[in-house]
């Protein structure tokens, strides 16, 4: 319906002498015409932001006789470049993998256009010969055919509702239909063959393209993205080996959570407004990644559970599900702390030196607990007694310090050492740290039972 609507409403060549004169100025410059219409195809695709729509416009322009088949083919090449530019524009706010994918798309298509331009005329001649030999028509004759018909006759034979046609007009209408079909099929075949050959050539250079793109678009420290490293390739034939891969992924999950906590600590001391916003946005990104990692690892373990597992393997699997849930809770705690820091900043709360020291001391305890969590995630199972005891001691220290600070806070507020508003965010930070300590000891207890 869209094609028919465009076709019927596009003006014809004979009744639009301005268009004819404009196109004629650039259609007989030899290979320069090819380059000009390649640029036109690129520009239209960027404006329309759809190579399919531009392809439709090109087919209609050729069917109307505005441009010959060869220049239509040049526009098709331009469309292949234009569509990569719109993709790169769309990838600007995306993560590094999206940027690299978009840029590799540009390299792929630009390289294809370059080699095809070198053999442009032989290639288009091959396409027209194929279409002519299967008995349709020669698409190159379309423009000349339309120029030889007077405007009234052309309008009559182009009208799909026209009925009172003479035998000669019927013959012209049939010939026009054949040329339109030949032109459209030739452009489609040109586009298809070009992409097939280009894919066959470029598939051997995928790794080289990846290296070039990775060099041009390097990964920054802040470019954190969701990516599983050990369980993205499917299950092993032995379920026990799949559990081993899951354990490696859980360790990386713990590492990512530690990095998230470090960003939260730096957020608390950040004074620059722009840097503060960037760090908080990065923490939000980590939180989303953490949620996705939990789902992906849990889904993987669910698939592993469908295989043959020993009793010990089944027990390990259940423990791993519990561990990833607790790690995700630790990430939630980091995010909650960052939100509390934002509230403190918005409230313009001022902490006393003693409050700052207490907060830093609590964060130090929590940092040590997270580091120890990462250590036991990478240790042999079940974890040794000393490691488990150390985890318990850290948890007890965090709990006792929390209780001490809560009691002290009540006294300080009564004595008006600081205002109540400051005490709210202050205690929220302390309580959230203690909750994270609970999640961490839960991980230690789960690993100790394996």
N, C-alpha and C positions, 0 to 999 in steps of 0.2 A: 504493500500500500504506500509506504514511504517513497519507494523508487518511482512508482507510477505518479505520485503527486509531484515529485520533483521534476520528472520528465515532462509532464503536461504543462507545468507552470514556468519552466525555463524558456526564455525568449529564443526564437530561432534566428539563424544567422542572417537571413535575407532581410528581415524586418528591423535589424539592429546594426546599421552600418557603422555606428561608432565602435561597437564591440569588434566588428570585423576589421575595421581599420586599425584598432589598437593591437589586436592579435597578429594582424598581418605584418606589423612593424617588427615583431620579434619572432616570427615563425619561419623566416627564410634566411637565418644567419648561420646556417650550418650547425657545427657542433656547439657554437655559442648559444644557439636556441635551446639545445638540450640542457645546457647548464642553467640558462635562465629559467626554464620551466621546472627544472629540478628544484631551484630556489623557491619558485612559486608554490610547488607542492609542499615543500617544507614549511613555508610561511602559513599557508592555509591550514595545514594540520595543527600548527601551534595555536592558531587563532580558534579553530573549531574544537581542538583538543580531542579529536577522534580520527584516526587513520581510516576507519571504516566509512565514516561520513565523507571524508575527502576522496576516498576511492570512488564512492558513489558519484560525487560531483565530477570527478575526472571522466568516468564512464559516460556520463550524460553530456559533458562537453564534447567528447569524441563522437557520440551518437548524434549530436546536433550539428556536427561538422565544424565546430569552432576551431578545433585543433586536430592535426593529423595523429595517427596512431603512435608514431615515434615520440612526439612530444607528450602524449598522454602517458607513454611508458616512462618518460623522464620525470613526469609529475609523480608517478607511482614510486620511483626511487626516492624522490624528495619526501614523500609521505613516510617512507621507512626511516628517514632521519628525523623528521618532525615528531613522530610518535615517541622516539626515544627522548627528545628534549622535554616533552610534556611529562614523561615518566620521571625524568631527573628533577623537574620542578616539584612534582608531587612528593619526591623523596627528601626534599630539603629539611622538613621537620622530623623525618623518620630516623630510626636508629642506623648504626653504621652498616649493618648488613643490607638494609634497604638501599642505602646510598651506593654501596658497592654493586649491588644487583642492577640498579638503574644505570650506573656508569658502564658496567659490562655490556648492557643492552646497547648503549651508544656505540661502544667499540665494535661490537658484533655487526651492527647495521652499517656503520660508516665504512668499515673494511669491505663489506659486501658491495656497497655502492661504488667504492673506488675500483675494485677489480672488474665490476660490470661495465663501468664507464670506458674502461680500456678496450673492451670487446663489444661496445654498445650496438654498433650497426650490424655486425655479424649475428649477434644474439637476437635482435629484433627481427632480422631477416629470417632467422630460423623459426621464430614464432609465427610469422606471417605465412611462411611456406607450409607449416604444419596445418594451420587453419584453412589455407587455400586448398591443400591436398585432400582434406577430409570433405571437401565439397560445399563449404559454407559460402565464403566470398573472400576477396582480398581486402583487408581492412584499410590498406593504404589508399584505396580508390574512393573511400567514403567522401572526403572533402571535395575532390574533383567532381564526383557524381552530384553533390548538392549544389555546387556552383553552376552547373549546367541546367538547372531547373528553375523556372521563373517562380517568383514568390507566391503567386496565386495557386499554382499547381502544387507547390511544396506544402502550403498550408492545407490544401484539400487532401492530399495523400497522407499527411501527418495526423489528420483528424480521425480518431478511432471510431467516431460516430457517423462518418461520411458514408453514404450508401449509393448515391447517384454518380458512380464513377464509370468512365468509358473503359474500354478494354486496354487502351494504352496507359491510362492512369492506374488501372489495376496492376498492370505489369510493373509500372514505376513504384507503386506501393509495395509490391512483393519484393522488388529489388532493394528498396529502402530498408525493409525489414531484415533482409539478408545481410545488408551492410551493417545495420545496427547490431545484429546478433554477432556478426564476425568481429566487430570492434570490441564489444563487451567481452566476448569469450577470449579474444586475443589479450586484452588487458589482464583478465583473470589468470589466464595461462602464464603470461609473463610474470605476474606477481608470484604465482605458486612455484614455478620452475626456479625463479631467482632465489626464493627462500629455501627451497629444498637443496639446491646446489650449495648455497651459502652455509646452510647448516651442516651439510656433509663435509665441507672444507673446514669450518671453524670448530667442529667437534673435536678435532685432533689438537686444538690449541687451548682447550678449556683451562688446563692448569697454568699455562703461560698467561692467559688473560687474567686469571685469578691473582697471580703474583703481581702483574702490572697494576691491577686495580687496587690491590692491598697496599702497594707502594705509594700510589698516588693519593689514596684515601687511607692514611694510617689510623690505627685505633688509638684514641686518647685514653688516658686513665679514667676519665669521667664517662666514657662510652660503655657503660654497663648494659648488658642485654641478656635476654633469656636464652640460655643454651645449655642443654644437657650434653655432657661429654662422654659418659660411659654407657648409657643405656638408650642411646638414640638409634642404634642399629638393629634393634629387635632382640628376641630371646635367643639364648644359646640352646643347643640340643639337650644339654644337661641343666636342669633347673637349679642345681646347687651352684653352678658357675654363674647363673643369672643373679643369684643372691649376692655373690661376690661383687659383681658389677654394681649392683644396687648399693652395696656398702660403700664403694668408692664414690658413688654419686652423692650419698648422704654426707660423706666427709666434705665434699665440695660445697654442699648446702650449708654445712656448719661454717666453712671458710667465708662464704658469701655473707652470712649473718654477722660474723666478726667484723668484716669490712663495713657493714651497715652500722654497727655500733660505733666504730671509729669515726664515721661521718657525723653521727649524732653528737659525739663528744666535741668535735670541732665546731658543730653548729652552735653549741652553748656559748662558746667563746668568740663567735664571729660578730664583728662590729660593722662591717661593710654591708650595706643594705642589699646590693646586687648579689654579692657572694652568699649572703644569708639565704636569699630566695633560691639561688642555684642549688645550694646544698640541700635545702628542704625539698625541692623538686626531685633531686637525686634520691633522697630518702624515700619519697613516694614511689619512685620508679623501682627501688629495691623491694619495697613492700609488695608491689604488683608482681615482680619477678618471683618473690618468695612464695606467694600464693600459687602461682603457676607451677613452680617446682614441686610443691607439695602434691598437687593434683597429678602431675606427670609421673612422679616417682610412685605414688600410691596406685595409679593405673597400671604401671609396669609390674608392681608387686602383685596386683590382683591377677594379672595374666600369668605370672610365675606360679601363683597358687593353684592354677588349673593343671599344672604339670605334676610330675611325680616327685614328691618331696619326702624326705625322711621325717621322723617325728621331730628331730632336732632342727631340721630345715623349716618345718612348719612353725616351730616356736620362734626361730630367728625372724621369720617373715612377720609374725604378729608383733614382735618387738620393734622391728624396723618401722612398721606402720605407726606405732606409738611414738617412736623417736622423731619421725618427720613431722608429726603433729605438734610435738613439743618444740621443735626447732622453729616451726612456723609461728608458734606462740611467742617465742623469743623475738622474732622479727616484728610481730605485732607490738610487743613491748617497746622495741626501739622506735617504732613509728609513733606510739602513744607518747613517749618521752619527747620526741621532736615536736609533736603538736602542743604539748605543755610548754615547751620552750617558746613556741610561737605565741601562745597565750601570754606568757610572761612578758614577751617583747611588746605585744599589743597593749597590755595593761600598764606598761612602763613601770613595772615593779622593780624596786631596788632592794637587793639582798645585802645584808650586813656581811662583813668579812668572815664572821664565824659561820654564817649560813653557806657562804661560798666554799669555805674549807670543808664543812661537813658534806656538802654535795660532792665535791671532788673526791673526798675519801670514800663515799659510797660508790661512786663511779669507778674508782680504783679497784674496790673489792669486786664489783661486777665484771670489770674488764679481766681480772685474774680468773674469775669463774668461767667466763666465756673462753678464754685461752685454754683453760684446763678441759673444758667441754670438747674443744676441737682436738685436744691431745687424745682423750679417751675414745673419741669417734674413730681415730686412726690406729688404735691399739688392738692387741689380740683380745679375743673374747673367751670367756668373760674377763672383764677388766680386773687387774690385780687389786689386792686388798688396800694397799697404800694409796692408790689413785682414788679408790672409792671413799676412803677415809678422808682424803684431802678435799674431795667434793663436799662431803658432809660438813667438814669444818668450815669451809667457805660459806656454805649455806647458813650455818649457825651464826657466823660472824655477821652476815648480812641481816639476818633476822634480829639479832640482839642490837645491832646498830640502829636498825629501823625503830625498834621499841624505845631505845634511848632517845632518839631524835623526836619521836612523837611526844614523849613526856616533856622533853625540853621545850618543844614548840608551844605547848599549852602554857608553860610558865613564861616563856618569852613574850607571847601575845598578851598575857595578863599584865606583864610589867611594861608593855608597850615598847619593847626593844625594836620591834618592827611592826608595820601595820598588818591587819588581818588579810588584806588582798594578797600581799606578798607571801603570807604563810600558806595560802591555799595552793598556789602553784608550787611552792617549795615542798610541801608535804605530798602533793601529787607526784612530783619527781621521785621523792624518796620511796613512796609506796609502790610506784611502777617498777622501780629498781628491785625492790624486794620480790615482787611478783615474777620478774624475770629470773631471779635467783631460784624461785620455786620450780619454774619450768626447766632450768638447767639441772637441778638435782633430780628431777623426774627422769631426765635423759640418763643420768648416771645410774639411777636405780634400775632402769630398764636394761641398760647394757650389762649391769652387774648380774642380772638374772639370766642372761643368755648362756 
